[in-house]
Structures are given as structure tokens and as C-alpha cells.
Amino acid sequence: MKKQITILAILLLIAAVYSCKRDKTTEEPPAQTDHYTSTANFFAVNAPAMQTFTVNAATGGSFTTPKGTIVTVPANAFLTQTGGAVSGNVTIQFKDVYKKSDMLLSKLTTHLIGGGPMESAGMFFIKATQGANVLVMNYYKSINVFLPSNGNPINYQMQSYVYLSNAISPGWIAPPIDSTANQDSLSTNPEGYIYHLLQFNPPTDSGTWANCDHPIYNGFPMTTINFHFLDSYNDYQPKLFLYFNAINAIVNLYNYSTDIAYSYSPIGEPCTLVAVGVKDGKLYASFTPITISSNMTVNYSVTETTTEAFLAHLATLN
């Protein structure tokens, strides 16, 4: 009888210890995991994901993304880089971006090279591969990409642009005119825009970014803004973006030092300067409201934040 009582006491003691541990675990939140190795790592982790689709090269096909973008690929739209025919399945890498927050997280810009900020109705990335081989487009075919207006009024001044990434200050240019193909173009319907893509932008291995843009500030009085970081640039490696409050436009300022100047700033426009960096694994950011004035200087710094707080604030600027 004493042996049974002893065993029961031990079991009750174990249950009590286990219950305390379980309660303690329930009461204490998990450790903070909001840690980044660098500013570049922050963007790599939080950028909108690339999507992958498959179409048959001989018959073509179409697909619709979760954001409502419809891509229609005609039959025999692809060639090898040496001009050979392609058969079988083709993999399409695709990403569509509409909101300013997704543009920032993708480190994109709506800056027209040599022309200043533009208003965007949506942009997309596309790349076609078969196995390890990157494909090019058949000059006599057109991939149609339908970009929904997302409830916004149709802007009939939107034009087609492609992204030039190897410039000193990367940005958008009008698509090149090929000797055997027409230039990319844009048309509209009541629900959105149709981008008629006739060729991939070189270098093909890097994929193609295309955009529906309106050079809204053409002829607008411009000035230069000087941006000065008040903290150590090397400590934080901050990325800097200029948000335009009234339109769907964002400029990636491609800053690589404490001071940078942007010479295509439309005078009188209300903006928000967004800075984001990482120091000692922690995320730092700032949101600085400004109204562009002639030859202004903007000083900015960053304070510690969390990914959740930063993304929530970023979403309010869309």
C-alpha cells in the first residue's frame, strides 16, 4: 500500500512540474526573430515572390495571376537564342506589381531616364526558359498582358516602357524598335490596360520588366533635392525612396553614400521620403513628409522598428 502511495505521489509531482512548464511557455511570447544580416537581406526576404507558370510552346496558352493579371501567349511565340524552333513546355517566370509598397520592396522605380517621375498603372517582369536555356520571342508574335485598373479610372495617356537596369541611374525608356518587329504598345478596355509585348528587353538572360506609365511631369518645373543622412551610412546601409503622395509613383534614389541629389523633382509636389536600413541585425526606418521646393535639402535619420510596423506604415502610403 505504501509503495502504491509513493508511486502516486511521484506521478502527481511530475504532473505539477509539467503543468508549470506548460503554463510558463504559454505566458511568455516567443523570442523575437525579426533579424536581418543586411539591408539587402531585408529586401530579399520581404520582396513579392516570383511566380512560375507553364505553357506549351506549340499551342500557346494563358494564365491569370492572383492579382488579376492575365497573360496570353500565342502559339510558337518563342525561339532559342540562335533562332531555332521551340517545342514542348516552356516555363514563364512572372511578377506583377501595382502598389507603391510592392515597388519599394522590389526596389523598383517609376523614374523615366532623362525625364523624371512617372505615374504607373502597373508593371510586370517576364522571363521564358526551357530547362537551362533562356528563350527569346518570335519577332512576329505578341504576348498580351492584361493589367487590371483595380478600380481606378482608365488613364488614356499611359504608354509602354521597358526597364533599363544597366544605366548609371536605372529607370524606364521607350521600348526599342527592332528592324523586323513593331514597338511594344499599349491599348485599353473598360477594365484595364493591355500591354502588347513584341520582344524581350536585352540582356534576355536578366528577364524583362515592362510598365504602363504616364510621364505626368513632362514640362513641369523641376528642381534638385539634396538628401543628407544624419547617421553613419556604413553602419546602416540605408535604401532611400521618394514616394509621391497624390499619384502611383515612387523613385528609387539609388543612394550609395551619406549625400545624394535628385535633379528631377517636380516643384510643389507633396511626397514622403522613406528610408530603410539594417544595423546589428535590427531593422531601422523613417518616414519624412516633404513638399518639394526649389533647391531644398532634406536631412533624415532612421530609428529602430519592426518589420510588421514598417510594412503597416508603408501600406498606408499606397
N, C-alpha and C positions, 0 to 999 in steps of 0.2 A: 504493500500500500504506500509506504514512504517513497519507494522507487518511482511509482506512478505519479505521486505528487511532485517529486523533484523534476521529472521529465516535463510535466505540465508547466511548472514554473519557468523552466528554461525556454519552452516554446513561447510562453507569454512575454518573456523578456525580449526574445528575438523579434516578435511581432511589434513590440513597443519601439524598439530601436529602428526597425524598418519604417514604421509609421512616421517617426520623427524625421528621418532622412527624406521620405517622400514629401512630407509637408514643407520641409525646408527648400526642396527643389521647386515645389510649386510656388512658393512665395517669392523666390529670387528670380529675376529676369535673366535670360541667357546673356552671356558675355557679348560685348559689342564686337561686331565683325565688320564694321564699316571701315575697312583698311585698304589702302592702295599703295602700290610700290612707287608710283609716279603719276604725274598728271596724264601722261599718255595712257597709263593703265586705267585711270578713271574713265576715259573716253572709250577704251576698248571694252570695258565691262558694261557700260551703260548705253552704247550706241544701238539704235534699232537694228534688229537682226536681219541678215541677208536671207532671202527666201530662195528656194530651189524648185523648179518645175521641169517637166519633161514633155517634149513634143516630138512627133515623128517628122523627120526631115522631108520625106517624100510627100506626105499628105498635109503637113502643117498642123495647126491646132490653135486653141486659145485657152487662157486660164484667167481666173479672177483672184486678186489678192484679198486679204482680209480688210483692206482699206477701200475696196471697191474699184480698184484699177483693173481694167480689162485689157489684156494683151492678146492681139490676134496675129498669128504668124502664118503667112501663106505657104503653099506647097513650094518646095525647092527654094527656100529663102536663103539657104546657107551654102557656102563653098569652103573648101580648105584654103589655107593661106597661099597655096600655089595655084588656086583657081580650079581645083578638082571638085567633082560632084560629091555630095554627101548623102548617104542613106542610113537608115536606122534611127535610133533615138538620139536626140540632142538635149543636153542639159542647159537650161536657162537659169542663170543667177540673176535675181531681180530684187530691187529695193525701191519702194516708193516713199516719198517724203512730202508732207503737206504743211505741217505745223512748224513754227519757228523753233519750238523746243527740240523737235527731232532734227532740224537743220543744225542746231548748235551741237547736239550730242553726236551728230555725224561729222562735225567740223566743216560744214558746208558754208556757202556764202551766196548772196544774190547780187554780187558786185559784177557789173559789166566792165570788162577790161577797157580802160580808156574812157569810161562813160559814167561811172558812179553806181549807186544802189539801184536795184530794180525790184519791182513788185512781182512776187511769184504766185502762180496758180497751182504749182505742184512740180516736182522734179522726180526723175527716176534714174536708176542705174540698171544697165543690162549688159550681160556677157554670155556668149554662147560657146559651149565646149562639147567635144565628143571624146571621152576618155581624157588623155593628157593634152589633146590638141585644141587650141583656140581657133574658132571659126570666124570667117568674115561673112558679110552679106552679099548676096547676089545683087549686082547693080540694078537689075530690072525688077526687083521686088521691093515691097514696102511693109515693114512691121508697123501696125497701127496700135497705138497705146492710148486708151481712153482714160482720161483723168477726170474724175467727178468734180463738180464745182463745190460739193459739200455744203450746199445751201446758200452759197454766196452768189451775187449777181454775176452773170457772164460778162467778162471784160473783153470786148471785141478788139482791143488794142494789144492783146497778148501775142507774142511772137515766139518762134522756136529758137533755142540756143543750145549749144553744147559746151561742156566744161573743159577748159584748158588748164591742166594741172601742172605743166612744166614751165609756167611763166614765173617771173620773179615774184609777182603778186598774183596767184592763181585766181581765175574768175571765168566769166562766161563770154563767149563770142558767137557770132552768127555761124551756123554750120557751113563748112567748106563746100564749094560747088565742084563736084567731080566731073571730069570730061565726058563720062558715059552715064551720068545719073543726075537727076534734078536735085535741088537743095531740099533738105528736110523742110516740112511745112506744118502748119497748124490750122485746123478747122474747128468749128464749134457745132454743138447741138444743144437743145434746151437743158440738158443735164450736165454738160461739161465740155471738155476740150479733147480733141483727137490729135495726137502727135503722130505725124507720118514720118517714120524713121527710115531713111533710104540707105544709110551706111553707118557703120560703127566708126567712132572717132579714133584716130591713131593716137598712141600705140594700142592696137587691138588687144594685146595681152592684158592691159590695165582695165579693160571694160570701158563702157561709155556712160557718162552722165548727161542727161538731156533735161531741158527745163522749158516750161511755159512761163515766159516773163514779159513784163511791160516796163520799158525804160522810162519810168514815170517822171524822172527828174531831168530829162533832156531839156536844155535851155534854162534850167533853174540856176539861180545864183549859188555858187559853191564857195566853200572856204576850207581852210585846213584846221583840223583839230589836232592838238598835241596832247598825247596821253602820257602821264608820268606815274610810274609805280612807286609808292612811298616806302615799300619794304624791299628786301633783298630779292632781286629777280632769281638768282641762282638757288635760293632756298626754296622757293615756291614753284618756279617754272610756270607762271600763270598763263592761261589762254584768255584772250580778250575778244569780246564780241560786241558789236553795236546793234542793238535792237531798235527798229523803228516802230513806235507805238501805234501809229494810225494805219499802217499797211503791213502786208505779209512780206517783210523784208528784214534781212539780217546780214551784217557784214562781218566776216571773219577777218580780224585785223592782222593776223599772221605776225604777232609780236614775238621777237626773239631777244629783247633786251628791256632795260628799265624804261626807255623812252621810245615812242613811236609816233609818227604823224600820219594822218589820213586826209588826203587832199581833195576828196570828192564828197564833202559833207554839205548837204543842202541846207542853207541858212533858214532858220525859223522852225525846223522840224523837231518835234519832241521825241526823245529817244531814251533808252536805258542802256547804260554801259554794264555789261555782265562780265565778271572776271571769275575764273575758277582755277584753283591750283591745289597742289598736294605738298605737305611738309611733314616729315617724320611719320608717314603713313596716314595722316589725317587730312580730311578734305577742308579746304578753305574757299570762300567765295565772297562776292559782293555784288550788289545791285545799285547802281548810281544813276538816278534820273537826271537828265540834262535837256536843255533846249539849245540847239546849235546856234551859235552866234559867231560873228566874224573873228577869225584867228584866236579862238579860245584855247585855253589849256585846262585839261581835266586831270586832277590828281586823284588817285584811287589807291585803296589798300584792300586787304582781304581779312576776314575773321573766320574762325573755326565754325564748321557747320556739319550737318549730316547729309547723306545722300537723299534721304526722304525729304528733309526740309528744303534742300536745294531744288530738287525736282518739283516739289509742290509750288515753290515760288516761281520757278521757270514756267510752269503751266499757266500761271495767272497772266503771263505776258503774251500768250498766244492770241 
